[in-house]
Amino acid sequence: WERIGDLVILPGSSLRSELWKSLGSPLWKIIAECLGVTKVARQGPVASTGTRDSGVEMLLGEDGWVEHRENAILYCFDATKCMFSSGNVTERSRMGELNCDNDVIVDLFAGIGYFVLPFLVRARAKHVYACEWNPHALYALRRNLRASAVEKRCTVIEGDNRLTAPREVADRVCLGLLPSSEGSWAVAVRALKSGGGILHVHENIKDVEEEDWIEYLTKSLQTLANAQGS
């Protein structure tokens, strides 16, 4: 199980037998009391749409809104509408430890601010362009920016980043989409300043495929850069 704020999310296969179902809501109240929370939910499949809506099903609690504090940053969102991976805590922490004092950053998959907030709050980025197309994530993102008092250093851009992302403005571009962000590699290259910059590329690969993937990534980005005249 996973705890996010005051919500515990059980694995998708948990407590689904008829015996457990027969216990009804008292079961969820017992679980909540034992784990020290007020809300209980069950994990569900992530929507296959581009917006990747959460499939979390509430079992106890009026709604899925949570307040989750991590690395001194507050994330507020509806867990039934927006994804949040506790397993990415190390990467979110690493992003916040970068020295981005004078950097302009484009985050092509901003979500609720997974990396936007560490860039702004802890890494002290000069400005972040946050691209997102899930309306639920956009609502949470704006709320989180205000909660951390960094909204003046962030431009939220709604829509498909392949159509809306800014060009030639970034010192860094974050491509934090899993399992693959390859569909926006060209967008990322175009977003970099004419003198170049840093791309933070996320991808799910097997350990044995790492070297081959790095070679493929390097060649692909070089081809895209050449096409842009960079």
Phi, psi and omega in degrees: 000164185228136178252128176231109184060235182261021183238134171253129179250118180276155176302153185299334182266001187284138168054047182253355181291163181298328179298312180294319180299326182293340180282336176065206187298331178304328179298315182292326178293322178295316179299315180299317181295318181294326184262000175073037178230175177246351182231143178227139179217170177236136181293144177226172181293140176288138181302140182280001178287166180298333181280349174049055179295147178294149176250019182295134180250122180287135177248332178211129182120149184287329181207177183262011181290131180227158171239112186241120180257130184213128181052042178067019179240136181262124175248121176245131181192165176266110185294343177275352182242330187236142178281148172207121181255111177296334181294344180270012184301323181295318180290321177296322178294318181298318179299322181289342181270355178289154176266101184241028187312315184248015186271141166260129186238140171248121175255111186282343181225069192292327183057224180274002181112024183314309180253336178304313183293314175301321178300316185279314187281315187256321181273352174059043177301147180294315179200146177233131170264117186253109181264131181200148180234357175277117184299326179291320178293321179299318179299314180293321180301311181297321178297318181290324177297317179293320182298328179264003178057041179236013185297334181286344179256017181224133173252115180272126182243116182274144174113184181291119184298338178292343179249334191248344187297142178291160181242143173053046179237343196258141167274331178221148173231130180258127179242068187271053179245129176243146012279345181206143177250012188303329181298345181240016178298318180296321178298318181296317179297318179293333182284338181292150175298160184301334179275001179097185181175203185244135174250128174260100187257125177254143183199144172267117178219161175280151181305319184289347181261000189301310183297318179296321181292319179299319178296317179297316179299312182299314180294320181296315181293323178295319178297317179294320179295319178298322180294332178273355181079021182269000000 
